[in-house]
C-alpha cells in the first residue's frame, strides 16, 4: 500500500467508527423516546433522527425538526425525572420529602 492509500483507509476507518457510535446513540435515543410514546419517523411526533460523523470521526446525532408538542412532552418528562431523582437523593441523606 502507498502512504496515500494507507492514509485514506485510516480516514475511512475513523469516519466509519464515528458513524457507528452515532448510529448506536441514535438507536438508544429512539428506544428511550419509544418508551415515552414518541415515534421516530412520524411527522407529527419526531420526523427525523440520524447518526452522523464528521471527517475527523466525531460522532453526532441529527435530531431534525421536532414539533413543539413533542418537545413539551420531552421537557415535562425530563423535569419529572429530575424531580424524582432529587427526592431519592434527599431520602438517601435522611431528609423528609
mmCIF file as gemmi writes it, N, C-alpha and C atoms, coordinates in Angstrom:
data_model
loop_
_atom_site.group_PDB
_atom_site.id
_atom_site.type_symbol
_atom_site.label_atom_id
_atom_site.label_alt_id
_atom_site.label_comp_id
_atom_site.label_asym_id
_atom_site.label_entity_id
_atom_site.label_seq_id
_atom_site.pdbx_PDB_ins_code
_atom_site.Cartn_x
_atom_site.Cartn_y
_atom_site.Cartn_z
_atom_site.occupancy
_atom_site.B_iso_or_equiv
_atom_site.pdbx_formal_charge
_atom_site.auth_seq_id
_atom_site.auth_asym_id
_atom_site.pdbx_PDB_model_num
ATOM 1 N N . UNK Axp A 1 ? 0.849 -1.188 0 1 0 ? 1 A 1
ATOM 2 C CA . UNK Axp A 1 ? 0 0 0 1 0 ? 1 A 1
ATOM 3 C C . UNK Axp A 1 ? 0.889 1.243 0 1 0 ? 1 A 1
ATOM 4 N N . UNK Axp A 2 ? 0.408 2.243 -0.703 1 0 ? 2 A 1
ATOM 5 C CA . UNK Axp A 2 ? 1.123 3.509 -0.733 1 0 ? 2 A 1
ATOM 6 C C . UNK Axp A 2 ? 0.745 4.313 0.507 1 0 ? 2 A 1
ATOM 7 N N . UNK Axp A 3 ? 1.561 5.272 0.869 1 0 ? 3 A 1
ATOM 8 C CA . UNK Axp A 3 ? 1.21 6.118 2.025 1 0 ? 3 A 1
ATOM 9 C C . UNK Axp A 3 ? -0.144 6.814 1.857 1 0 ? 3 A 1
ATOM 10 N N . UNK Axp A 4 ? -0.476 7.197 0.609 1 0 ? 4 A 1
ATOM 11 C CA . UNK Axp A 4 ? -1.757 7.867 0.364 1 0 ? 4 A 1
ATOM 12 C C . UNK Axp A 4 ? -2.929 6.915 0.6 1 0 ? 4 A 1
ATOM 13 N N . UNK Axp A 5 ? -2.801 5.695 0.118 1 0 ? 5 A 1
ATOM 14 C CA . UNK Axp A 5 ? -3.893 4.746 0.302 1 0 ? 5 A 1
ATOM 15 C C . UNK Axp A 5 ? -4.022 4.328 1.765 1 0 ? 5 A 1
ATOM 16 N N . UNK Axp A 6 ? -2.9 4.263 2.484 1 0 ? 6 A 1
ATOM 17 C CA . UNK Axp A 6 ? -2.95 3.953 3.911 1 0 ? 6 A 1
ATOM 18 C C . UNK Axp A 6 ? -3.664 5.07 4.665 1 0 ? 6 A 1
ATOM 19 N N . UNK Axp A 7 ? -3.343 6.31 4.346 1 0 ? 7 A 1
ATOM 20 C CA . UNK Axp A 7 ? -3.993 7.457 4.992 1 0 ? 7 A 1
ATOM 21 C C . UNK Axp A 7 ? -5.484 7.494 4.667 1 0 ? 7 A 1
ATOM 22 N N . UNK Axp A 8 ? -5.836 7.185 3.425 1 0 ? 8 A 1
ATOM 23 C CA . UNK Axp A 8 ? -7.243 7.164 3.029 1 0 ? 8 A 1
ATOM 24 C C . UNK Axp A 8 ? -8 6.069 3.777 1 0 ? 8 A 1
ATOM 25 N N . UNK Axp A 9 ? -7.383 4.906 3.89 1 0 ? 9 A 1
ATOM 26 C CA . UNK Axp A 9 ? -8.017 3.796 4.611 1 0 ? 9 A 1
ATOM 27 C C . UNK Axp A 9 ? -8.201 4.134 6.086 1 0 ? 9 A 1
ATOM 28 N N . UNK Axp A 10 ? -7.209 4.779 6.691 1 0 ? 10 A 1
ATOM 29 C CA . UNK Axp A 10 ? -7.324 5.175 8.096 1 0 ? 10 A 1
ATOM 30 C C . UNK Axp A 10 ? -8.415 6.219 8.283 1 0 ? 10 A 1
ATOM 31 N N . UNK Axp A 11 ? -8.495 7.173 7.367 1 0 ? 11 A 1
ATOM 32 C CA . UNK Axp A 11 ? -9.538 8.205 7.447 1 0 ? 11 A 1
ATOM 33 C C . UNK Axp A 11 ? -10.924 7.573 7.31 1 0 ? 11 A 1
ATOM 34 N N . UNK Axp A 12 ? -11.066 6.626 6.398 1 0 ? 12 A 1
ATOM 35 C CA . UNK Axp A 12 ? -12.351 5.954 6.22 1 0 ? 12 A 1
ATOM 36 C C . UNK Axp A 12 ? -12.719 5.154 7.465 1 0 ? 12 A 1
ATOM 37 N N . UNK Axp A 13 ? -11.737 4.472 8.057 1 0 ? 13 A 1
ATOM 38 C CA . UNK Axp A 13 ? -12 3.695 9.274 1 0 ? 13 A 1
ATOM 39 C C . UNK Axp A 13 ? -12.414 4.614 10.415 1 0 ? 13 A 1
ATOM 40 N N . UNK Axp A 14 ? -11.777 5.769 10.531 1 0 ? 14 A 1
ATOM 41 C CA . UNK Axp A 14 ? -12.12 6.742 11.576 1 0 ? 14 A 1
ATOM 42 C C . UNK Axp A 14 ? -13.542 7.256 11.38 1 0 ? 14 A 1
ATOM 43 N N . UNK Axp A 15 ? -13.881 7.585 10.136 1 0 ? 15 A 1
ATOM 44 C CA . UNK Axp A 15 ? -15.228 8.065 9.828 1 0 ? 15 A 1
ATOM 45 C C . UNK Axp A 15 ? -16.272 6.994 10.137 1 0 ? 15 A 1
ATOM 46 N N . UNK Axp A 16 ? -16.011 5.76 9.734 1 0 ? 16 A 1
ATOM 47 C CA . UNK Axp A 16 ? -16.963 4.676 9.981 1 0 ? 16 A 1
ATOM 48 C C . UNK Axp A 16 ? -17.132 4.38 11.463 1 0 ? 16 A 1
ATOM 49 N N . UNK Axp A 17 ? -16.051 4.459 12.227 1 0 ? 17 A 1
ATOM 50 C CA . UNK Axp A 17 ? -16.154 4.238 13.677 1 0 ? 17 A 1
ATOM 51 C C . UNK Axp A 17 ? -17.013 5.323 14.32 1 0 ? 17 A 1
ATOM 52 N N . UNK Axp A 18 ? -16.82 6.573 13.906 1 0 ? 18 A 1
ATOM 53 C CA . UNK Axp A 18 ? -17.643 7.669 14.42 1 0 ? 18 A 1
ATOM 54 C C . UNK Axp A 18 ? -19.094 7.511 14.028 1 0 ? 18 A 1
ATOM 55 N N . UNK Axp A 19 ? -19.338 7.095 12.786 1 0 ? 19 A 1
ATOM 56 C CA . UNK Axp A 19 ? -20.709 6.885 12.318 1 0 ? 19 A 1
ATOM 57 C C . UNK Axp A 19 ? -21.371 5.761 13.103 1 0 ? 19 A 1
ATOM 58 N N . UNK Axp A 20 ? -20.633 4.703 13.395 1 0 ? 20 A 1
ATOM 59 C CA . UNK Axp A 20 ? -21.178 3.588 14.169 1 0 ? 20 A 1
ATOM 60 C C . UNK Axp A 20 ? -21.575 4.048 15.577 1 0 ? 20 A 1
ATOM 61 N N . UNK Axp A 21 ? -20.718 4.848 16.213 1 0 ? 21 A 1
ATOM 62 C CA . UNK Axp A 21 ? -21.043 5.381 17.543 1 0 ? 21 A 1
ATOM 63 C C . UNK Axp A 21 ? -22.288 6.257 17.491 1 0 ? 21 A 1
ATOM 64 N N . UNK Axp A 22 ? -22.372 7.099 16.467 1 0 ? 22 A 1
ATOM 65 C CA . UNK Axp A 22 ? -23.526 7.989 16.326 1 0 ? 22 A 1
ATOM 66 C C . UNK Axp A 22 ? -24.799 7.19 16.063 1 0 ? 22 A 1
ATOM 67 N N . UNK Axp A 23 ? -24.701 6.156 15.23 1 0 ? 23 A 1
ATOM 68 C CA . UNK Axp A 23 ? -25.871 5.311 14.967 1 0 ? 23 A 1
ATOM 69 C C . UNK Axp A 23 ? -26.328 4.608 16.239 1 0 ? 23 A 1
ATOM 70 N N . UNK Axp A 24 ? -25.376 4.135 17.046 1 0 ? 24 A 1
ATOM 71 C CA . UNK Axp A 24 ? -25.724 3.486 18.318 1 0 ? 24 A 1
ATOM 72 C C . UNK Axp A 24 ? -26.441 4.461 19.249 1 0 ? 24 A 1
ATOM 73 N N . UNK Axp A 25 ? -25.928 5.699 19.328 1 0 ? 25 A 1
ATOM 74 C CA . UNK Axp A 25 ? -26.557 6.712 20.181 1 0 ? 25 A 1
ATOM 75 C C . UNK Axp A 25 ? -27.956 7.048 19.671 1 0 ? 25 A 1
ATOM 76 N N . UNK Axp A 26 ? -28.116 7.173 18.367 1 0 ? 26 A 1
ATOM 77 C CA . UNK Axp A 26 ? -29.43 7.473 17.781 1 0 ? 26 A 1
ATOM 78 C C . UNK Axp A 26 ? -30.4 6.328 18.063 1 0 ? 26 A 1
ATOM 79 N N . UNK Axp A 27 ? -29.935 5.085 17.972 1 0 ? 27 A 1
ATOM 80 C CA . UNK Axp A 27 ? -30.783 3.932 18.249 1 0 ? 27 A 1
ATOM 81 C C . UNK Axp A 27 ? -31.244 3.936 19.707 1 0 ? 27 A 1
ATOM 82 N N . UNK Axp A 28 ? -30.325 4.2 20.628 1 0 ? 28 A 1
ATOM 83 C CA . UNK Axp A 28 ? -30.685 4.224 22.049 1 0 ? 28 A 1
ATOM 84 C C . UNK Axp A 28 ? -31.66 5.365 22.34 1 0 ? 28 A 1
ATOM 85 N N . UNK Axp A 29 ? -31.454 6.523 21.717 1 0 ? 29 A 1
ATOM 86 C CA . UNK Axp A 29 ? -32.377 7.641 21.898 1 0 ? 29 A 1
ATOM 87 C C . UNK Axp A 29 ? -33.749 7.287 21.334 1 0 ? 29 A 1
ATOM 88 N N . UNK Axp A 30 ? -33.775 6.621 20.192 1 0 ? 30 A 1
ATOM 89 C CA . UNK Axp A 30 ? -35.041 6.209 19.605 1 0 ? 30 A 1
ATOM 90 C C . UNK Axp A 30 ? -35.788 5.253 20.535 1 0 ? 30 A 1
ATOM 91 N N . UNK Axp A 31 ? -35.063 4.343 21.172 1 0 ? 31 A 1
ATOM 92 C CA . UNK Axp A 31 ? -35.685 3.406 22.118 1 0 ? 31 A 1
ATOM 93 C C . UNK Axp A 31 ? -36.241 4.151 23.337 1 0 ? 31 A 1
ATOM 94 N N . UNK Axp A 32 ? -35.463 5.103 23.854 1 0 ? 32 A 1
ATOM 95 C CA . UNK Axp A 32 ? -35.931 5.884 25.004 1 0 ? 32 A 1
ATOM 96 C C . UNK Axp A 32 ? -37.165 6.698 24.641 1 0 ? 32 A 1
ATOM 97 N N . UNK Axp A 33 ? -37.179 7.293 23.458 1 0 ? 33 A 1
ATOM 98 C CA . UNK Axp A 33 ? -38.343 8.058 23.011 1 0 ? 33 A 1
ATOM 99 C C . UNK Axp A 33 ? -39.562 7.145 22.864 1 0 ? 33 A 1
ATOM 100 N N . UNK Axp A 34 ? -39.355 5.933 22.372 1 0 ? 34 A 1
ATOM 101 C CA . UNK Axp A 34 ? -40.46 4.986 22.23 1 0 ? 34 A 1
ATOM 102 C C . UNK Axp A 34 ? -41.079 4.671 23.586 1 0 ? 34 A 1
ATOM 103 N N . UNK Axp A 35 ? -40.266 4.605 24.64 1 0 ? 35 A 1
ATOM 104 C CA . UNK Axp A 35 ? -40.788 4.378 25.991 1 0 ? 35 A 1
ATOM 105 C C . UNK Axp A 35 ? -41.698 5.519 26.433 1 0 ? 35 A 1
ATOM 106 N N . UNK Axp A 36 ? -41.475 6.713 25.885 1 0 ? 36 A 1
ATOM 107 C CA . UNK Axp A 36 ? -42.294 7.884 26.201 1 0 ? 36 A 1
ATOM 108 C C . UNK Axp A 36 ? -43.492 8.002 25.257 1 0 ? 36 A 1
ATOM 109 N N . UNK Axp A 37 ? -43.606 7.064 24.32 1 0 ? 37 A 1
ATOM 110 C CA . UNK Axp A 37 ? -44.703 7.127 23.358 1 0 ? 37 A 1
ATOM 111 C C . UNK Axp A 37 ? -44.429 8.063 22.189 1 0 ? 37 A 1
ATOM 112 N N . UNK Axp A 38 ? -43.171 8.419 21.973 1 0 ? 38 A 1
ATOM 113 C CA . UNK Axp A 38 ? -42.791 9.303 20.873 1 0 ? 38 A 1
ATOM 114 C C . UNK Axp A 38 ? -42.204 8.437 19.763 1 0 ? 38 A 1
ATOM 115 N N . UNK Axp A 39 ? -42.85 8.457 18.598 1 0 ? 39 A 1
ATOM 116 C CA . UNK Axp A 39 ? -42.413 7.61 17.487 1 0 ? 39 A 1
ATOM 117 C C . UNK Axp A 39 ? -41.5 8.376 16.546 1 0 ? 39 A 1
ATOM 118 N N . UNK Axp A 40 ? -40.289 7.868 16.367 1 0 ? 40 A 1
ATOM 119 C CA . UNK Axp A 40 ? -39.359 8.458 15.404 1 0 ? 40 A 1
ATOM 120 C C . UNK Axp A 40 ? -39.801 8.056 14.012 1 0 ? 40 A 1
ATOM 121 N N . UNK Axp A 41 ? -39.782 9 13.08 1 0 ? 41 A 1
ATOM 122 C CA . UNK Axp A 41 ? -40.224 8.763 11.714 1 0 ? 41 A 1
ATOM 123 C C . UNK Axp A 41 ? -41.638 9.254 11.471 1 0 ? 41 A 1
ATOM 124 N N . UNK Axp A 42 ? -42.353 9.581 12.543 1 0 ? 42 A 1
ATOM 125 C CA . UNK Axp A 42 ? -43.722 10.096 12.438 1 0 ? 42 A 1
ATOM 126 C C . UNK Axp A 42 ? -43.641 11.615 12.314 1 0 ? 42 A 1
ATOM 127 N N . UNK Axp A 43 ? -44.127 12.195 11.203 1 0 ? 43 A 1
ATOM 128 C CA . UNK Axp A 43 ? -44.033 13.649 11.022 1 0 ? 43 A 1
ATOM 129 C C . UNK Axp A 43 ? -44.69 14.454 12.137 1 0 ? 43 A 1
ATOM 130 N N . UNK Axp A 44 ? -45.688 13.878 12.805 1 0 ? 44 A 1
ATOM 131 C CA . UNK Axp A 44 ? -46.359 14.6 13.885 1 0 ? 44 A 1
ATOM 132 C C . UNK Axp A 44 ? -45.693 14.377 15.239 1 0 ? 44 A 1
ATOM 133 N N . UNK Axp A 45 ? -44.705 13.512 15.291 1 0 ? 45 A 1
ATOM 134 C CA . UNK Axp A 45 ? -44.074 13.192 16.566 1 0 ? 45 A 1
ATOM 135 C C . UNK Axp A 45 ? -42.586 13.552 16.542 1 0 ? 45 A 1
ATOM 136 N N . UNK Axp A 46 ? -41.792 12.796 15.787 1 0 ? 46 A 1
ATOM 137 C CA . UNK Axp A 46 ? -40.358 13.07 15.68 1 0 ? 46 A 1
ATOM 138 C C . UNK Axp A 46 ? -39.92 12.601 14.306 1 0 ? 46 A 1
ATOM 139 N N . UNK Axp A 47 ? -39.964 13.479 13.306 1 0 ? 47 A 1
ATOM 140 C CA . UNK Axp A 47 ? -39.799 13.044 11.929 1 0 ? 47 A 1
ATOM 141 C C . UNK Axp A 47 ? -38.437 12.458 11.564 1 0 ? 47 A 1
ATOM 142 N N . UNK Axp A 48 ? -37.352 12.966 12.147 1 0 ? 48 A 1
ATOM 143 C CA . UNK Axp A 48 ? -36.042 12.516 11.69 1 0 ? 48 A 1
ATOM 144 C C . UNK Axp A 48 ? -35.069 12.415 12.851 1 0 ? 48 A 1
ATOM 145 N N . UNK Axp A 49 ? -34.279 11.344 12.857 1 0 ? 49 A 1
ATOM 146 C CA . UNK Axp A 49 ? -33.244 11.126 13.862 1 0 ? 49 A 1
ATOM 147 C C . UNK Axp A 49 ? -32.191 10.251 13.207 1 0 ? 49 A 1
ATOM 148 N N . UNK Axp A 50 ? -31.009 10.791 12.948 1 0 ? 50 A 1
ATOM 149 C CA . UNK Axp A 50 ? -29.981 10.026 12.259 1 0 ? 50 A 1
ATOM 150 C C . UNK Axp A 50 ? -28.624 10.23 12.897 1 0 ? 50 A 1
ATOM 151 N N . UNK Axp A 51 ? -27.808 9.196 12.83 1 0 ? 51 A 1
ATOM 152 C CA . UNK Axp A 51 ? -26.425 9.293 13.283 1 0 ? 51 A 1
ATOM 153 C C . UNK Axp A 51 ? -25.561 9.849 12.169 1 0 ? 51 A 1
ATOM 154 N N . UNK Axp A 52 ? -24.633 10.687 12.547 1 0 ? 52 A 1
ATOM 155 C CA . UNK Axp A 52 ? -23.709 11.282 11.58 1 0 ? 52 A 1
ATOM 156 C C . UNK Axp A 52 ? -22.319 11.314 12.201 1 0 ? 52 A 1
ATOM 157 N N . UNK Axp A 53 ? -21.324 11.54 11.363 1 0 ? 53 A 1
ATOM 158 C CA . UNK Axp A 53 ? -19.959 11.708 11.855 1 0 ? 53 A 1
ATOM 159 C C . UNK Axp A 53 ? -19.222 12.683 10.945 1 0 ? 53 A 1
ATOM 160 N N . UNK Axp A 54 ? -18.328 13.464 11.551 1 0 ? 54 A 1
ATOM 161 C CA . UNK Axp A 54 ? -17.502 14.367 10.761 1 0 ? 54 A 1
ATOM 162 C C . UNK Axp A 54 ? -16.346 13.576 10.164 1 0 ? 54 A 1
ATOM 163 N N . UNK Axp A 55 ? -15.593 14.187 9.281 1 0 ? 55 A 1
ATOM 164 C CA . UNK Axp A 55 ? -14.444 13.506 8.682 1 0 ? 55 A 1
ATOM 165 C C . UNK Axp A 55 ? -13.407 13.127 9.727 1 0 ? 55 A 1
ATOM 166 N N . UNK Axp A 56 ? -13.395 13.855 10.847 1 0 ? 56 A 1
ATOM 167 C CA . UNK Axp A 56 ? -12.448 13.525 11.917 1 0 ? 56 A 1
ATOM 168 C C . UNK Axp A 56 ? -12.935 12.348 12.754 1 0 ? 56 A 1
ATOM 169 N N . UNK Axp A 57 ? -14.16 11.876 12.485 1 0 ? 57 A 1
ATOM 170 C CA . UNK Axp A 57 ? -14.704 10.745 13.23 1 0 ? 57 A 1
ATOM 171 C C . UNK Axp A 57 ? -15.533 11.142 14.424 1 0 ? 57 A 1
ATOM 172 N N . UNK Axp A 58 ? -15.736 12.438 14.621 1 0 ? 58 A 1
ATOM 173 C CA . UNK Axp A 58 ? -16.533 12.909 15.753 1 0 ? 58 A 1
ATOM 174 C C . UNK Axp A 58 ? -17.995 12.546 15.529 1 0 ? 58 A 1
ATOM 175 N N . UNK Axp A 59 ? -18.574 11.694 16.404 1 0 ? 59 A 1
ATOM 176 C CA . UNK Axp A 59 ? -19.965 11.289 16.204 1 0 ? 59 A 1
ATOM 177 C C . UNK Axp A 59 ? -20.934 12.398 16.592 1 0 ? 59 A 1
ATOM 178 N N . UNK Axp A 60 ? -22.065 12.428 15.923 1 0 ? 60 A 1
ATOM 179 C CA . UNK Axp A 60 ? -23.131 13.391 16.225 1 0 ? 60 A 1
ATOM 180 C C . UNK Axp A 60 ? -24.465 12.751 15.885 1 0 ? 60 A 1
ATOM 181 N N . UNK Axp A 61 ? -25.514 13.231 16.517 1 0 ? 61 A 1
ATOM 182 C CA . UNK Axp A 61 ? -26.858 12.762 16.216 1 0 ? 61 A 1
ATOM 183 C C . UNK Axp A 61 ? -27.658 13.954 15.724 1 0 ? 61 A 1
ATOM 184 N N . UNK Axp A 62 ? -28.206 13.844 14.521 1 0 ? 62 A 1
ATOM 185 C CA . UNK Axp A 62 ? -29.044 14.892 13.952 1 0 ? 62 A 1
ATOM 186 C C . UNK Axp A 62 ? -30.48 14.623 14.386 1 0 ? 62 A 1
ATOM 187 N N . UNK Axp A 63 ? -31.067 15.569 15.087 1 0 ? 63 A 1
ATOM 188 C CA . UNK Axp A 63 ? -32.397 15.377 15.644 1 0 ? 63 A 1
ATOM 189 C C . UNK Axp A 63 ? -33.511 15.772 14.693 1 0 ? 63 A 1
ATOM 190 N N . UNK Axp A 64 ? -33.214 16.549 13.671 1 0 ? 64 A 1
ATOM 191 C CA . UNK Axp A 64 ? -34.248 17.01 12.747 1 0 ? 64 A 1
ATOM 192 C C . UNK Axp A 64 ? -35.108 18.085 13.384 1 0 ? 64 A 1
ATOM 193 N N . UNK Axp A 65 ? -36.187 18.435 12.728 1 0 ? 65 A 1
ATOM 194 C CA . UNK Axp A 65 ? -37.136 19.406 13.244 1 0 ? 65 A 1
ATOM 195 C C . UNK Axp A 65 ? -38.206 18.65 14.018 1 0 ? 65 A 1
ATOM 196 N N . UNK Axp A 66 ? -38.401 19.037 15.262 1 0 ? 66 A 1
ATOM 197 C CA . UNK Axp A 66 ? -39.322 18.309 16.137 1 0 ? 66 A 1
ATOM 198 C C . UNK Axp A 66 ? -40.507 19.214 16.479 1 0 ? 66 A 1
ATOM 199 N N . UNK Axp A 67 ? -41.74 18.713 16.33 1 0 ? 67 A 1
ATOM 200 C CA . UNK Axp A 67 ? -42.916 19.52 16.654 1 0 ? 67 A 1
ATOM 201 C C . UNK Axp A 67 ? -42.925 19.961 18.126 1 0 ? 67 A 1
ATOM 202 N N . UNK Axp A 68 ? -43.442 21.149 18.37 1 0 ? 68 A 1
ATOM 203 C CA . UNK Axp A 68 ? -43.467 21.724 19.707 1 0 ? 68 A 1
ATOM 204 C C . UNK Axp A 68 ? -44.169 20.839 20.746 1 0 ? 68 A 1
ATOM 205 N N . UNK Axp A 69 ? -45.307 20.223 20.444 1 0 ? 69 A 1
ATOM 206 C CA . UNK Axp A 69 ? -45.942 19.355 21.455 1 0 ? 69 A 1
ATOM 207 C C . UNK Axp A 69 ? -45.031 18.197 21.898 1 0 ? 69 A 1
ATOM 208 N N . UNK Axp A 70 ? -44.245 17.666 20.959 1 0 ? 70 A 1
ATOM 209 C CA . UNK Axp A 70 ? -43.316 16.587 21.308 1 0 ? 70 A 1
ATOM 210 C C . UNK Axp A 70 ? -42.218 17.11 22.224 1 0 ? 70 A 1
ATOM 211 N N . UNK Axp A 71 ? -41.701 18.283 21.916 1 0 ? 71 A 1
ATOM 212 C CA . UNK Axp A 71 ? -40.667 18.884 22.763 1 0 ? 71 A 1
ATOM 213 C C . UNK Axp A 71 ? -41.219 19.15 24.157 1 0 ? 71 A 1
ATOM 214 N N . UNK Axp A 72 ? -42.43 19.649 24.255 1 0 ? 72 A 1
ATOM 215 C CA . UNK Axp A 72 ? -43.036 19.902 25.572 1 0 ? 72 A 1
ATOM 216 C C . UNK Axp A 72 ? -43.169 18.605 26.366 1 0 ? 72 A 1
ATOM 217 N N . UNK Axp A 73 ? -43.583 17.534 25.699 1 0 ? 73 A 1
ATOM 218 C CA . UNK Axp A 73 ? -43.706 16.234 26.367 1 0 ? 73 A 1
ATOM 219 C C . UNK Axp A 73 ? -42.346 15.765 26.874 1 0 ? 73 A 1
ATOM 220 N N . UNK Axp A 74 ? -41.325 15.924 26.059 1 0 ? 74 A 1
ATOM 221 C CA . UNK Axp A 74 ? -39.975 15.522 26.444 1 0 ? 74 A 1
ATOM 222 C C . UNK Axp A 74 ? -39.464 16.363 27.617 1 0 ? 74 A 1
ATOM 223 N N . UNK Axp A 75 ? -39.71 17.661 27.584 1 0 ? 75 A 1
ATOM 224 C CA . UNK Axp A 75 ? -39.291 18.54 28.677 1 0 ? 75 A 1
ATOM 225 C C . UNK Axp A 75 ? -40.004 18.163 29.967 1 0 ? 75 A 1
ATOM 226 N N . UNK Axp A 76 ? -41.318 17.948 29.899 1 0 ? 76 A 1
ATOM 227 C CA . UNK Axp A 76 ? -42.071 17.549 31.095 1 0 ? 76 A 1
ATOM 228 C C . UNK Axp A 76 ? -41.524 16.252 31.686 1 0 ? 76 A 1
ATOM 229 N N . UNK Axp A 77 ? -41.198 15.299 30.827 1 0 ? 77 A 1
ATOM 230 C CA . UNK Axp A 77 ? -40.66 14.023 31.287 1 0 ? 77 A 1
ATOM 231 C C . UNK Axp A 77 ? -39.307 14.21 31.954 1 0 ? 77 A 1
ATOM 232 N N . UNK Axp A 78 ? -38.443 15.028 31.355 1 0 ? 78 A 1
ATOM 233 C CA . UNK Axp A 78 ? -37.119 15.267 31.939 1 0 ? 78 A 1
ATOM 234 C C . UNK Axp A 78 ? -37.21 16.006 33.271 1 0 ? 78 A 1
ATOM 235 N N . UNK Axp A 79 ? -38.111 16.978 33.365 1 0 ? 79 A 1
ATOM 236 C CA . UNK Axp A 79 ? -38.298 17.7 34.626 1 0 ? 79 A 1
ATOM 237 C C . UNK Axp A 79 ? -38.813 16.753 35.703 1 0 ? 79 A 1
ATOM 238 N N . UNK Axp A 80 ? -39.761 15.902 35.35 1 0 ? 80 A 1
ATOM 239 C CA . UNK Axp A 80 ? -40.294 14.926 36.306 1 0 ? 80 A 1
ATOM 240 C C . UNK Axp A 80 ? -39.19 13.963 36.767 1 0 ? 80 A 1
ATOM 241 N N . UNK Axp A 81 ? -38.395 13.476 35.823 1 0 ? 81 A 1
ATOM 242 C CA . UNK Axp A 81 ? -37.312 12.548 36.172 1 0 ? 81 A 1
ATOM 243 C C . UNK Axp A 81 ? -36.305 13.214 37.096 1 0 ? 81 A 1
ATOM 244 N N . UNK Axp A 82 ? -35.97 14.46 36.831 1 0 ? 82 A 1
ATOM 245 C CA . UNK Axp A 82 ? -35.016 15.183 37.687 1 0 ? 82 A 1
ATOM 246 C C . UNK Axp A 82 ? -35.606 15.39 39.074 1 0 ? 82 A 1
ATOM 247 N N . UNK Axp A 83 ? -36.892 15.697 39.161 1 0 ? 83 A 1
ATOM 248 C CA . UNK Axp A 83 ? -37.556 15.875 40.45 1 0 ? 83 A 1
ATOM 249 C C . UNK Axp A 83 ? -37.531 14.581 41.257 1 0 ? 83 A 1
ATOM 250 N N . UNK Axp A 84 ? -37.813 13.46 40.597 1 0 ? 84 A 1
ATOM 251 C CA . UNK Axp A 84 ? -37.788 12.162 41.279 1 0 ? 84 A 1
ATOM 252 C C . UNK Axp A 84 ? -36.381 11.82 41.75 1 0 ? 84 A 1
ATOM 253 N N . UNK Axp A 85 ? -35.384 12.144 40.937 1 0 ? 85 A 1
ATOM 254 C CA . UNK Axp A 85 ? -34.001 11.889 41.336 1 0 ? 85 A 1
ATOM 255 C C . UNK Axp A 85 ? -33.638 12.731 42.562 1 0 ? 85 A 1
ATOM 256 N N . UNK Axp A 86 ? -34.072 13.977 42.568 1 0 ? 86 A 1
ATOM 257 C CA . UNK Axp A 86 ? -33.801 14.856 43.706 1 0 ? 86 A 1
ATOM 258 C C . UNK Axp A 86 ? -34.459 14.304 44.976 1 0 ? 86 A 1
ATOM 259 N N . UNK Axp A 87 ? -35.698 13.824 44.851 1 0 ? 87 A 1
ATOM 260 C CA . UNK Axp A 87 ? -36.382 13.24 46.006 1 0 ? 87 A 1
ATOM 261 C C . UNK Axp A 87 ? -35.633 12.026 46.535 1 0 ? 87 A 1
ATOM 262 N N . UNK Axp A 88 ? -35.157 11.155 45.628 1 0 ? 88 A 1
ATOM 263 C CA . UNK Axp A 88 ? -34.395 9.972 46.055 1 0 ? 88 A 1
ATOM 264 C C . UNK Axp A 88 ? -33.113 10.38 46.751 1 0 ? 88 A 1
ATOM 265 N N . UNK Axp A 89 ? -32.442 11.386 46.214 1 0 ? 89 A 1
ATOM 266 C CA . UNK Axp A 89 ? -31.203 11.866 46.826 1 0 ? 89 A 1
ATOM 267 C C . UNK Axp A 89 ? -31.461 12.411 48.225 1 0 ? 89 A 1
ATOM 268 N N . UNK Axp A 90 ? -32.547 13.15 48.383 1 0 ? 90 A 1
ATOM 269 C CA . UNK Axp A 90 ? -32.877 13.722 49.688 1 0 ? 90 A 1
ATOM 270 C C . UNK Axp A 90 ? -33.221 12.625 50.686 1 0 ? 90 A 1
ATOM 271 N N . UNK Axp A 91 ? -33.954 11.609 50.243 1 0 ? 91 A 1
ATOM 272 C CA . UNK Axp A 91 ? -34.287 10.48 51.13 1 0 ? 91 A 1
ATOM 273 C C . UNK Axp A 91 ? -33.02 9.732 51.549 1 0 ? 91 A 1
ATOM 274 N N . UNK Axp A 92 ? -32.082 9.583 50.624 1 0 ? 92 A 1
ATOM 275 C CA . UNK Axp A 92 ? -30.829 8.889 50.93 1 0 ? 92 A 1
ATOM 276 C C . UNK Axp A 92 ? -30.019 9.654 51.976 1 0 ? 92 A 1
ATOM 277 N N . UNK Axp A 93 ? -30.188 10.962 52.01 1 0 ? 93 A 1
ATOM 278 C CA . UNK Axp A 93 ? -29.487 11.789 53.002 1 0 ? 93 A 1
ATOM 279 C C . UNK Axp A 93 ? -30.247 11.859 54.325 1 0 ? 93 A 1
ATOM 280 N N . UNK Axp A 94 ? -31.436 11.236 54.356 1 0 ? 94 A 1
ATOM 281 C CA . UNK Axp A 94 ? -32.215 11.221 55.578 1 0 ? 94 A 1
ATOM 282 C C . UNK Axp A 94 ? -33.165 12.375 55.729 1 0 ? 94 A 1
ATOM 283 N N . UNK Axp A 95 ? -33.397 13.138 54.688 1 0 ? 95 A 1
ATOM 284 C CA . UNK Axp A 95 ? -34.339 14.257 54.744 1 0 ? 95 A 1
ATOM 285 C C . UNK Axp A 95 ? -35.733 13.779 54.375 1 0 ? 95 A 1
ATOM 286 N N . UNK Axp A 96 ? -36.745 14.359 55.01 1 0 ? 96 A 1
ATOM 287 C CA . UNK Axp A 96 ? -38.123 14.035 54.648 1 0 ? 96 A 1
ATOM 288 C C . UNK Axp A 96 ? -38.525 14.856 53.415 1 0 ? 96 A 1
ATOM 289 N N . UNK Axp A 97 ? -39.189 14.216 52.492 1 0 ? 97 A 1
ATOM 290 C CA . UNK Axp A 97 ? -39.639 14.919 51.266 1 0 ? 97 A 1
ATOM 291 C C . UNK Axp A 97 ? -41.147 14.951 51.236 1 0 ? 97 A 1
